[in-house]
Amino acid sequence: MAEFNAFLESVRRYIKITAGDSMVHKSVVQAVNGLREFLQAERKRIPGDILFEADRLECQFFDGYDPSFDGDEPPGL
């Protein structure tokens, strides 16, 4: 769990640092894209909170918003 939390924090820092950039590094995209599906397929008994955070991270990275906060939806929703 500690390693996963460290990964989450690293990606969230990367999101903040690159917020104004039009491109992101390919290795970060590969690490985040499909993360929940990978965890679900590769490991048994993954706690639900880890799967939730993996989904949340994908939304933050690719869509630019955090689905767990009301009022933080993208414009038009």
PyMOL Python script that loads the backbone (N, CA, C, O; Angstrom):
from pymol import cmd

cmd.read_pdbstr("""\
ATOM      1  N   MET A   1       0.819  -1.187   0.000  1.00  0.00           N
ATOM      2  CA  MET A   1       0.000   0.000   0.000  1.00  0.00           C
ATOM      3  C   MET A   1       0.872   1.263   0.000  1.00  0.00           C
ATOM      4  O   MET A   1       0.538   2.246  -0.661  1.00  0.00           O
ATOM      5  N   ALA A   2       1.966   1.238   0.725  1.00  0.00           N
ATOM      6  CA  ALA A   2       2.844   2.408   0.794  1.00  0.00           C
ATOM      7  C   ALA A   2       3.454   2.717  -0.574  1.00  0.00           C
ATOM      8  O   ALA A   2       3.581   3.882  -0.950  1.00  0.00           O
ATOM      9  N   GLU A   3       3.828   1.680  -1.313  1.00  0.00           N
ATOM     10  CA  GLU A   3       4.401   1.890  -2.646  1.00  0.00           C
ATOM     11  C   GLU A   3       3.366   2.492  -3.585  1.00  0.00           C
ATOM     12  O   GLU A   3       3.683   3.382  -4.374  1.00  0.00           O
ATOM     13  N   PHE A   4       2.132   2.010  -3.502  1.00  0.00           N
ATOM     14  CA  PHE A   4       1.071   2.543  -4.357  1.00  0.00           C
ATOM     15  C   PHE A   4       0.792   4.001  -4.015  1.00  0.00           C
ATOM     16  O   PHE A   4       0.616   4.826  -4.912  1.00  0.00           O
ATOM     17  N   ASN A   5       0.751   4.324  -2.724  1.00  0.00           N
ATOM     18  CA  ASN A   5       0.531   5.718  -2.312  1.00  0.00           C
ATOM     19  C   ASN A   5       1.664   6.625  -2.786  1.00  0.00           C
ATOM     20  O   ASN A   5       1.418   7.763  -3.183  1.00  0.00           O
ATOM     21  N   ALA A   6       2.888   6.137  -2.750  1.00  0.00           N
ATOM     22  CA  ALA A   6       4.020   6.921  -3.253  1.00  0.00           C
ATOM     23  C   ALA A   6       3.877   7.150  -4.758  1.00  0.00           C
ATOM     24  O   ALA A   6       4.171   8.238  -5.253  1.00  0.00           O
ATOM     25  N   PHE A   7       3.427   6.130  -5.480  1.00  0.00           N
ATOM     26  CA  PHE A   7       3.185   6.265  -6.915  1.00  0.00           C
ATOM     27  C   PHE A   7       2.100   7.305  -7.176  1.00  0.00           C
ATOM     28  O   PHE A   7       2.251   8.157  -8.052  1.00  0.00           O
ATOM     29  N   LEU A   8       1.002   7.237  -6.415  1.00  0.00           N
ATOM     30  CA  LEU A   8      -0.085   8.216  -6.563  1.00  0.00           C
ATOM     31  C   LEU A   8       0.425   9.638  -6.380  1.00  0.00           C
ATOM     32  O   LEU A   8       0.143  10.515  -7.196  1.00  0.00           O
ATOM     33  N   GLU A   9       1.164   9.857  -5.322  1.00  0.00           N
ATOM     34  CA  GLU A   9       1.672  11.199  -5.038  1.00  0.00           C
ATOM     35  C   GLU A   9       2.624  11.678  -6.131  1.00  0.00           C
ATOM     36  O   GLU A   9       2.608  12.852  -6.500  1.00  0.00           O
ATOM     37  N   SER A  10       3.444  10.783  -6.642  1.00  0.00           N
ATOM     38  CA  SER A  10       4.370  11.158  -7.718  1.00  0.00           C
ATOM     39  C   SER A  10       3.619  11.580  -8.975  1.00  0.00           C
ATOM     40  O   SER A  10       3.954  12.589  -9.595  1.00  0.00           O
ATOM     41  N   VAL A  11       2.609  10.810  -9.345  1.00  0.00           N
ATOM     42  CA  VAL A  11       1.841  11.155 -10.548  1.00  0.00           C
ATOM     43  C   VAL A  11       1.062  12.445 -10.324  1.00  0.00           C
ATOM     44  O   VAL A  11       0.977  13.275 -11.228  1.00  0.00           O
ATOM     45  N   ARG A  12       0.498  12.626  -9.143  1.00  0.00           N
ATOM     46  CA  ARG A  12      -0.238  13.868  -8.866  1.00  0.00           C
ATOM     47  C   ARG A  12       0.687  15.084  -8.912  1.00  0.00           C
ATOM     48  O   ARG A  12       0.276  16.149  -9.373  1.00  0.00           O
ATOM     49  N   ARG A  13       1.919  14.944  -8.444  1.00  0.00           N
ATOM     50  CA  ARG A  13       2.901  16.036  -8.565  1.00  0.00           C
ATOM     51  C   ARG A  13       3.208  16.305 -10.032  1.00  0.00           C
ATOM     52  O   ARG A  13       3.307  17.458 -10.452  1.00  0.00           O
ATOM     53  N   TYR A  14       3.356  15.240 -10.807  1.00  0.00           N
ATOM     54  CA  TYR A  14       3.624  15.376 -12.241  1.00  0.00           C
ATOM     55  C   TYR A  14       2.470  16.101 -12.927  1.00  0.00           C
ATOM     56  O   TYR A  14       2.692  16.948 -13.792  1.00  0.00           O
ATOM     57  N   ILE A  15       1.242  15.769 -12.544  1.00  0.00           N
ATOM     58  CA  ILE A  15       0.064  16.431 -13.119  1.00  0.00           C
ATOM     59  C   ILE A  15       0.125  17.932 -12.849  1.00  0.00           C
ATOM     60  O   ILE A  15      -0.130  18.734 -13.747  1.00  0.00           O
ATOM     61  N   LYS A  16       0.457  18.315 -11.627  1.00  0.00           N
ATOM     62  CA  LYS A  16       0.535  19.738 -11.277  1.00  0.00           C
ATOM     63  C   LYS A  16       1.653  20.442 -12.041  1.00  0.00           C
ATOM     64  O   LYS A  16       1.475  21.555 -12.535  1.00  0.00           O
ATOM     65  N   ILE A  17       2.794  19.787 -12.132  1.00  0.00           N
ATOM     66  CA  ILE A  17       3.947  20.392 -12.802  1.00  0.00           C
ATOM     67  C   ILE A  17       3.690  20.592 -14.288  1.00  0.00           C
ATOM     68  O   ILE A  17       4.112  21.597 -14.861  1.00  0.00           O
ATOM     69  N   THR A  18       3.004  19.650 -14.911  1.00  0.00           N
ATOM     70  CA  THR A  18       2.795  19.695 -16.361  1.00  0.00           C
ATOM     71  C   THR A  18       1.414  20.213 -16.748  1.00  0.00           C
ATOM     72  O   THR A  18       0.995  20.041 -17.892  1.00  0.00           O
ATOM     73  N   ALA A  19       0.710  20.836 -15.830  1.00  0.00           N
ATOM     74  CA  ALA A  19      -0.669  21.277 -16.087  1.00  0.00           C
ATOM     75  C   ALA A  19      -0.787  22.172 -17.315  1.00  0.00           C
ATOM     76  O   ALA A  19      -1.782  22.087 -18.035  1.00  0.00           O
ATOM     77  N   GLY A  20       0.175  23.004 -17.566  1.00  0.00           N
ATOM     78  CA  GLY A  20       0.111  23.913 -18.705  1.00  0.00           C
ATOM     79  C   GLY A  20       0.741  23.373 -19.981  1.00  0.00           C
ATOM     80  O   GLY A  20       0.711  24.035 -21.018  1.00  0.00           O
ATOM     81  N   ASP A  21       1.307  22.187 -19.910  1.00  0.00           N
ATOM     82  CA  ASP A  21       1.987  21.612 -21.073  1.00  0.00           C
ATOM     83  C   ASP A  21       0.995  20.932 -22.013  1.00  0.00           C
ATOM     84  O   ASP A  21      -0.004  20.363 -21.573  1.00  0.00           O
ATOM     85  N   SER A  22       1.279  20.998 -23.295  1.00  0.00           N
ATOM     86  CA  SER A  22       0.405  20.338 -24.267  1.00  0.00           C
ATOM     87  C   SER A  22       0.788  18.874 -24.478  1.00  0.00           C
ATOM     88  O   SER A  22       0.022  18.109 -25.063  1.00  0.00           O
ATOM     89  N   MET A  23       1.967  18.487 -24.004  1.00  0.00           N
ATOM     90  CA  MET A  23       2.415  17.100 -24.155  1.00  0.00           C
ATOM     91  C   MET A  23       2.926  16.581 -22.815  1.00  0.00           C
ATOM     92  O   MET A  23       3.409  17.344 -21.978  1.00  0.00           O
ATOM     93  N   VAL A  24       2.810  15.266 -22.631  1.00  0.00           N
ATOM     94  CA  VAL A  24       3.329  14.617 -21.432  1.00  0.00           C
ATOM     95  C   VAL A  24       4.227  13.461 -21.861  1.00  0.00           C
ATOM     96  O   VAL A  24       4.184  13.019 -23.010  1.00  0.00           O
ATOM     97  N   HIS A  25       5.027  12.984 -20.937  1.00  0.00           N
ATOM     98  CA  HIS A  25       5.978  11.926 -21.257  1.00  0.00           C
ATOM     99  C   HIS A  25       5.257  10.595 -21.469  1.00  0.00           C
ATOM    100  O   HIS A  25       4.354  10.227 -20.718  1.00  0.00           O
ATOM    101  N   LYS A  26       5.677   9.898 -22.497  1.00  0.00           N
ATOM    102  CA  LYS A  26       5.063   8.628 -22.884  1.00  0.00           C
ATOM    103  C   LYS A  26       5.085   7.599 -21.752  1.00  0.00           C
ATOM    104  O   LYS A  26       4.117   6.857 -21.587  1.00  0.00           O
ATOM    105  N   SER A  27       6.148   7.540 -20.982  1.00  0.00           N
ATOM    106  CA  SER A  27       6.247   6.537 -19.918  1.00  0.00           C
ATOM    107  C   SER A  27       5.217   6.776 -18.818  1.00  0.00           C
ATOM    108  O   SER A  27       4.734   5.825 -18.203  1.00  0.00           O
ATOM    109  N   VAL A  28       4.880   8.036 -18.568  1.00  0.00           N
ATOM    110  CA  VAL A  28       3.859   8.341 -17.562  1.00  0.00           C
ATOM    111  C   VAL A  28       2.490   7.911 -18.078  1.00  0.00           C
ATOM    112  O   VAL A  28       1.696   7.332 -17.336  1.00  0.00           O
ATOM    113  N   VAL A  29       2.217   8.192 -19.338  1.00  0.00           N
ATOM    114  CA  VAL A  29       0.950   7.774 -19.943  1.00  0.00           C
ATOM    115  C   VAL A  29       0.813   6.257 -19.867  1.00  0.00           C
ATOM    116  O   VAL A  29      -0.254   5.747 -19.524  1.00  0.00           O
ATOM    117  N   GLN A  30       1.872   5.543 -20.180  1.00  0.00           N
ATOM    118  CA  GLN A  30       1.835   4.083 -20.141  1.00  0.00           C
ATOM    119  C   GLN A  30       1.601   3.561 -18.729  1.00  0.00           C
ATOM    120  O   GLN A  30       0.928   2.545 -18.552  1.00  0.00           O
ATOM    121  N   ALA A  31       2.142   4.235 -17.729  1.00  0.00           N
ATOM    122  CA  ALA A  31       1.981   3.797 -16.344  1.00  0.00           C
ATOM    123  C   ALA A  31       0.576   4.041 -15.821  1.00  0.00           C
ATOM    124  O   ALA A  31       0.077   3.266 -15.005  1.00  0.00           O
ATOM    125  N   VAL A  32      -0.068   5.105 -16.277  1.00  0.00           N
ATOM    126  CA  VAL A  32      -1.374   5.486 -15.738  1.00  0.00           C
ATOM    127  C   VAL A  32      -2.525   4.876 -16.537  1.00  0.00           C
ATOM    128  O   VAL A  32      -3.540   4.484 -15.961  1.00  0.00           O
ATOM    129  N   ASN A  33      -2.373   4.794 -17.853  1.00  0.00           N
ATOM    130  CA  ASN A  33      -3.455   4.307 -18.701  1.00  0.00           C
ATOM    131  C   ASN A  33      -3.762   2.838 -18.405  1.00  0.00           C
ATOM    132  O   ASN A  33      -2.888   1.980 -18.527  1.00  0.00           O
ATOM    133  N   GLY A  34      -4.999   2.554 -18.018  1.00  0.00           N
ATOM    134  CA  GLY A  34      -5.411   1.186 -17.729  1.00  0.00           C
ATOM    135  C   GLY A  34      -4.897   0.651 -16.412  1.00  0.00           C
ATOM    136  O   GLY A  34      -4.852  -0.563 -16.213  1.00  0.00           O
ATOM    137  N   LEU A  35      -4.508   1.535 -15.505  1.00  0.00           N
ATOM    138  CA  LEU A  35      -3.931   1.119 -14.224  1.00  0.00           C
ATOM    139  C   LEU A  35      -4.894   0.249 -13.422  1.00  0.00           C
ATOM    140  O   LEU A  35      -4.504  -0.801 -12.911  1.00  0.00           O
ATOM    141  N   ARG A  36      -6.152   0.683 -13.310  1.00  0.00           N
ATOM    142  CA  ARG A  36      -7.116  -0.102 -12.533  1.00  0.00           C
ATOM    143  C   ARG A  36      -7.307  -1.481 -13.141  1.00  0.00           C
ATOM    144  O   ARG A  36      -7.334  -2.481 -12.423  1.00  0.00           O
ATOM    145  N   GLU A  37      -7.440  -1.542 -14.452  1.00  0.00           N
ATOM    146  CA  GLU A  37      -7.631  -2.820 -15.119  1.00  0.00           C
ATOM    147  C   GLU A  37      -6.438  -3.739 -14.900  1.00  0.00           C
ATOM    148  O   GLU A  37      -6.598  -4.941 -14.685  1.00  0.00           O
ATOM    149  N   PHE A  38      -5.237  -3.162 -14.957  1.00  0.00           N
ATOM    150  CA  PHE A  38      -4.025  -3.938 -14.716  1.00  0.00           C
ATOM    151  C   PHE A  38      -4.019  -4.495 -13.300  1.00  0.00           C
ATOM    152  O   PHE A  38      -3.753  -5.680 -13.098  1.00  0.00           O
ATOM    153  N   LEU A  39      -4.309  -3.653 -12.324  1.00  0.00           N
ATOM    154  CA  LEU A  39      -4.317  -4.102 -10.932  1.00  0.00           C
ATOM    155  C   LEU A  39      -5.357  -5.185 -10.709  1.00  0.00           C
ATOM    156  O   LEU A  39      -5.113  -6.159  -9.998  1.00  0.00           O
ATOM    157  N   GLN A  40      -6.502  -5.008 -11.313  1.00  0.00           N
ATOM    158  CA  GLN A  40      -7.588  -5.966 -11.147  1.00  0.00           C
ATOM    159  C   GLN A  40      -7.225  -7.311 -11.777  1.00  0.00           C
ATOM    160  O   GLN A  40      -7.569  -8.359 -11.231  1.00  0.00           O
ATOM    161  N   ALA A  41      -6.541  -7.294 -12.908  1.00  0.00           N
ATOM    162  CA  ALA A  41      -6.211  -8.531 -13.614  1.00  0.00           C
ATOM    163  C   ALA A  41      -4.975  -9.226 -13.049  1.00  0.00           C
ATOM    164  O   ALA A  41      -4.907 -10.456 -13.047  1.00  0.00           O
ATOM    165  N   GLU A  42      -4.010  -8.467 -12.576  1.00  0.00           N
ATOM    166  CA  GLU A  42      -2.730  -9.028 -12.169  1.00  0.00           C
ATOM    167  C   GLU A  42      -2.669  -9.475 -10.713  1.00  0.00           C
ATOM    168  O   GLU A  42      -1.875 -10.352 -10.372  1.00  0.00           O
ATOM    169  N   ARG A  43      -3.461  -8.911  -9.884  1.00  0.00           N
ATOM    170  CA  ARG A  43      -3.366  -9.209  -8.452  1.00  0.00           C
ATOM    171  C   ARG A  43      -4.710  -9.677  -7.921  1.00  0.00           C
ATOM    172  O   ARG A  43      -5.767  -9.261  -8.394  1.00  0.00           O
ATOM    173  N   LYS A  44      -4.643 -10.540  -6.944  1.00  0.00           N
ATOM    174  CA  LYS A  44      -5.868 -10.988  -6.287  1.00  0.00           C
ATOM    175  C   LYS A  44      -6.063 -10.184  -5.011  1.00  0.00           C
ATOM    176  O   LYS A  44      -5.106  -9.784  -4.348  1.00  0.00           O
ATOM    177  N   ARG A  45      -7.308  -9.964  -4.694  1.00  0.00           N
ATOM    178  CA  ARG A  45      -7.696  -9.286  -3.450  1.00  0.00           C
ATOM    179  C   ARG A  45      -7.103  -7.892  -3.303  1.00  0.00           C
ATOM    180  O   ARG A  45      -6.590  -7.532  -2.244  1.00  0.00           O
ATOM    181  N   ILE A  46      -7.177  -7.129  -4.351  1.00  0.00           N
ATOM    182  CA  ILE A  46      -6.761  -5.728  -4.273  1.00  0.00           C
ATOM    183  C   ILE A  46      -7.854  -4.981  -3.523  1.00  0.00           C
ATOM    184  O   ILE A  46      -9.022  -5.078  -3.898  1.00  0.00           O
ATOM    185  N   PRO A  47      -7.512  -4.245  -2.483  1.00  0.00           N
ATOM    186  CA  PRO A  47      -8.529  -3.480  -1.752  1.00  0.00           C
ATOM    187  C   PRO A  47      -9.260  -2.502  -2.668  1.00  0.00           C
ATOM    188  O   PRO A  47      -8.671  -1.918  -3.578  1.00  0.00           O
ATOM    189  N   GLY A  48     -10.544  -2.341  -2.409  1.00  0.00           N
ATOM    190  CA  GLY A  48     -11.369  -1.451  -3.214  1.00  0.00           C
ATOM    191  C   GLY A  48     -10.870  -0.024  -3.234  1.00  0.00           C
ATOM    192  O   GLY A  48     -11.022   0.669  -4.239  1.00  0.00           O
ATOM    193  N   ASP A  49     -10.270   0.433  -2.129  1.00  0.00           N
ATOM    194  CA  ASP A  49      -9.787   1.816  -2.102  1.00  0.00           C
ATOM    195  C   ASP A  49      -8.619   2.025  -3.067  1.00  0.00           C
ATOM    196  O   ASP A  49      -8.446   3.123  -3.596  1.00  0.00           O
ATOM    197  N   ILE A  50      -7.826   0.994  -3.299  1.00  0.00           N
ATOM    198  CA  ILE A  50      -6.737   1.115  -4.269  1.00  0.00           C
ATOM    199  C   ILE A  50      -7.303   1.200  -5.679  1.00  0.00           C
ATOM    200  O   ILE A  50      -6.841   2.007  -6.486  1.00  0.00           O
ATOM    201  N   LEU A  51      -8.301   0.372  -5.983  1.00  0.00           N
ATOM    202  CA  LEU A  51      -8.928   0.424  -7.305  1.00  0.00           C
ATOM    203  C   LEU A  51      -9.612   1.771  -7.519  1.00  0.00           C
ATOM    204  O   LEU A  51      -9.561   2.330  -8.615  1.00  0.00           O
ATOM    205  N   PHE A  52     -10.252   2.291  -6.470  1.00  0.00           N
ATOM    206  CA  PHE A  52     -10.890   3.607  -6.552  1.00  0.00           C
ATOM    207  C   PHE A  52      -9.854   4.684  -6.859  1.00  0.00           C
ATOM    208  O   PHE A  52     -10.067   5.523  -7.734  1.00  0.00           O
ATOM    209  N   GLU A  53      -8.734   4.660  -6.141  1.00  0.00           N
ATOM    210  CA  GLU A  53      -7.685   5.660  -6.357  1.00  0.00           C
ATOM    211  C   GLU A  53      -7.062   5.533  -7.748  1.00  0.00           C
ATOM    212  O   GLU A  53      -6.682   6.540  -8.347  1.00  0.00           O
ATOM    213  N   ALA A  54      -6.954   4.316  -8.262  1.00  0.00           N
ATOM    214  CA  ALA A  54      -6.426   4.123  -9.616  1.00  0.00           C
ATOM    215  C   ALA A  54      -7.371   4.742 -10.645  1.00  0.00           C
ATOM    216  O   ALA A  54      -6.924   5.412 -11.576  1.00  0.00           O
ATOM    217  N   ASP A  55      -8.679   4.519 -10.480  1.00  0.00           N
ATOM    218  CA  ASP A  55      -9.667   5.152 -11.368  1.00  0.00           C
ATOM    219  C   ASP A  55      -9.596   6.671 -11.264  1.00  0.00           C
ATOM    220  O   ASP A  55      -9.616   7.381 -12.269  1.00  0.00           O
ATOM    221  N   ARG A  56      -9.514   7.147 -10.043  1.00  0.00           N
ATOM    222  CA  ARG A  56      -9.460   8.588  -9.786  1.00  0.00           C
ATOM    223  C   ARG A  56      -8.228   9.212 -10.444  1.00  0.00           C
ATOM    224  O   ARG A  56      -8.307  10.292 -11.030  1.00  0.00           O
ATOM    225  N   LEU A  57      -7.096   8.527 -10.341  1.00  0.00           N
ATOM    226  CA  LEU A  57      -5.854   9.027 -10.930  1.00  0.00           C
ATOM    227  C   LEU A  57      -5.967   9.127 -12.451  1.00  0.00           C
ATOM    228  O   LEU A  57      -5.492  10.095 -13.046  1.00  0.00           O
ATOM    229  N   GLU A  58      -6.594   8.132 -13.081  1.00  0.00           N
ATOM    230  CA  GLU A  58      -6.780   8.187 -14.535  1.00  0.00           C
ATOM    231  C   GLU A  58      -7.617   9.395 -14.931  1.00  0.00           C
ATOM    232  O   GLU A  58      -7.300  10.070 -15.910  1.00  0.00           O
ATOM    233  N   CYS A  59      -8.682   9.679 -14.183  1.00  0.00           N
ATOM    234  CA  CYS A  59      -9.507  10.859 -14.481  1.00  0.00           C
ATOM    235  C   CYS A  59      -8.703  12.141 -14.304  1.00  0.00           C
ATOM    236  O   CYS A  59      -8.787  13.049 -15.131  1.00  0.00           O
ATOM    237  N   GLN A  60      -7.933  12.213 -13.239  1.00  0.00           N
ATOM    238  CA  GLN A  60      -7.130  13.406 -12.998  1.00  0.00           C
ATOM    239  C   GLN A  60      -6.108  13.606 -14.110  1.00  0.00           C
ATOM    240  O   GLN A  60      -5.893  14.729 -14.565  1.00  0.00           O
ATOM    241  N   PHE A  61      -5.489  12.538 -14.540  1.00  0.00           N
ATOM    242  CA  PHE A  61      -4.421  12.639 -15.534  1.00  0.00           C
ATOM    243  C   PHE A  61      -4.961  12.915 -16.929  1.00  0.00           C
ATOM    244  O   PHE A  61      -4.479  13.823 -17.606  1.00  0.00           O
ATOM    245  N   PHE A  62      -5.947  12.153 -17.369  1.00  0.00           N
ATOM    246  CA  PHE A  62      -6.402  12.245 -18.753  1.00  0.00           C
ATOM    247  C   PHE A  62      -7.533  13.241 -18.965  1.00  0.00           C
ATOM    248  O   PHE A  62      -7.632  13.836 -20.038  1.00  0.00           O
ATOM    249  N   ASP A  63      -8.384  13.434 -17.968  1.00  0.00           N
ATOM    250  CA  ASP A  63      -9.534  14.323 -18.136  1.00  0.00           C
ATOM    251  C   ASP A  63      -9.371  15.658 -17.430  1.00  0.00           C
ATOM    252  O   ASP A  63     -10.131  16.591 -17.689  1.00  0.00           O
ATOM    253  N   GLY A  64      -8.389  15.764 -16.540  1.00  0.00           N
ATOM    254  CA  GLY A  64      -8.114  17.027 -15.882  1.00  0.00           C
ATOM    255  C   GLY A  64      -9.042  17.386 -14.745  1.00  0.00           C
ATOM    256  O   GLY A  64      -9.141  18.555 -14.372  1.00  0.00           O
ATOM    257  N   TYR A  65      -9.728  16.393 -14.182  1.00  0.00           N
ATOM    258  CA  TYR A  65     -10.579  16.686 -13.029  1.00  0.00           C
ATOM    259  C   TYR A  65     -10.584  15.505 -12.076  1.00  0.00           C
ATOM    260  O   TYR A  65     -10.209  14.390 -12.438  1.00  0.00           O
ATOM    261  N   ASP A  66     -11.014  15.769 -10.855  1.00  0.00           N
ATOM    262  CA  ASP A  66     -11.076  14.752  -9.814  1.00  0.00           C
ATOM    263  C   ASP A  66     -12.534  14.383  -9.589  1.00  0.00           C
ATOM    264  O   ASP A  66     -13.290  15.200  -9.062  1.00  0.00           O
ATOM    265  N   PRO A  67     -12.955  13.183  -9.969  1.00  0.00           N
ATOM    266  CA  PRO A  67     -14.361  12.807  -9.864  1.00  0.00           C
ATOM    267  C   PRO A  67     -14.860  12.650  -8.436  1.00  0.00           C
ATOM    268  O   PRO A  67     -16.067  12.525  -8.229  1.00  0.00           O
ATOM    269  N   SER A  68     -13.990  12.652  -7.463  1.00  0.00           N
ATOM    270  CA  SER A  68     -14.439  12.451  -6.087  1.00  0.00           C
ATOM    271  C   SER A  68     -14.805  13.750  -5.380  1.00  0.00           C
ATOM    272  O   SER A  68     -15.251  13.722  -4.233  1.00  0.00           O
ATOM    273  N   PHE A  69     -14.623  14.892  -6.050  1.00  0.00           N
ATOM    274  CA  PHE A  69     -14.964  16.172  -5.444  1.00  0.00           C
ATOM    275  C   PHE A  69     -16.138  16.799  -6.168  1.00  0.00           C
ATOM    276  O   PHE A  69     -16.039  17.109  -7.355  1.00  0.00           O
ATOM    277  N   ASP A  70     -17.250  16.992  -5.471  1.00  0.00           N
ATOM    278  CA  ASP A  70     -18.398  17.685  -6.052  1.00  0.00           C
ATOM    279  C   ASP A  70     -18.007  19.122  -6.333  1.00  0.00           C
ATOM    280  O   ASP A  70     -17.313  19.756  -5.537  1.00  0.00           O
ATOM    281  N   GLY A  71     -18.453  19.627  -7.461  1.00  0.00           N
ATOM    282  CA  GLY A  71     -18.152  21.000  -7.819  1.00  0.00           C
ATOM    283  C   GLY A  71     -16.851  21.158  -8.582  1.00  0.00           C
ATOM    284  O   GLY A  71     -16.503  22.267  -8.987  1.00  0.00           O
ATOM    285  N   ASP A  72     -16.124  20.063  -8.785  1.00  0.00           N
ATOM    286  CA  ASP A  72     -14.853  20.125  -9.501  1.00  0.00           C
ATOM    287  C   ASP A  72     -14.962  19.465 -10.873  1.00  0.00           C
ATOM    288  O   ASP A  72     -13.960  19.047 -11.453  1.00  0.00           O
ATOM    289  N   GLU A  73     -16.201  19.376 -11.388  1.00  0.00           N
ATOM    290  CA  GLU A  73     -16.410  18.749 -12.679  1.00  0.00           C
ATOM    291  C   GLU A  73     -15.949  19.670 -13.797  1.00  0.00           C
ATOM    292  O   GLU A  73     -15.846  20.882 -13.608  1.00  0.00           O
ATOM    293  N   PRO A  74     -15.673  19.092 -14.963  1.00  0.00           N
ATOM    294  CA  PRO A  74     -15.302  19.932 -16.102  1.00  0.00           C
ATOM    295  C   PRO A  74     -16.457  20.849 -16.491  1.00  0.00           C
ATOM    296  O   PRO A  74     -17.613  20.529 -16.212  1.00  0.00           O
ATOM    297  N   PRO A  75     -16.172  21.967 -17.122  1.00  0.00           N
ATOM    298  CA  PRO A  75     -17.235  22.874 -17.550  1.00  0.00           C
ATOM    299  C   PRO A  75     -18.243  22.160 -18.447  1.00  0.00           C
ATOM    300  O   PRO A  75     -17.874  21.343 -19.290  1.00  0.00           O
ATOM    301  N   GLY A  76     -19.508  22.478 -18.254  1.00  0.00           N
ATOM    302  CA  GLY A  76     -20.564  21.907 -19.073  1.00  0.00           C
ATOM    303  C   GLY A  76     -21.219  20.672 -18.498  1.00  0.00           C
ATOM    304  O   GLY A  76     -22.177  20.166 -19.083  1.00  0.00           O
ATOM    305  N   LEU A  77     -20.743  20.170 -17.382  1.00  0.00           N
ATOM    306  CA  LEU A  77     -21.381  18.994 -16.783  1.00  0.00           C
ATOM    307  C   LEU A  77     -22.342  19.381 -15.701  1.00  0.00           C
ATOM    308  O   LEU A  77     -22.967  18.514 -15.091  1.00  0.00           O
TER     309      LEU A  77
END
""", "prot")
cmd.dss("prot")
cmd.show_as("cartoon", "prot")
cmd.util.cbc("prot")
cmd.orient("prot")
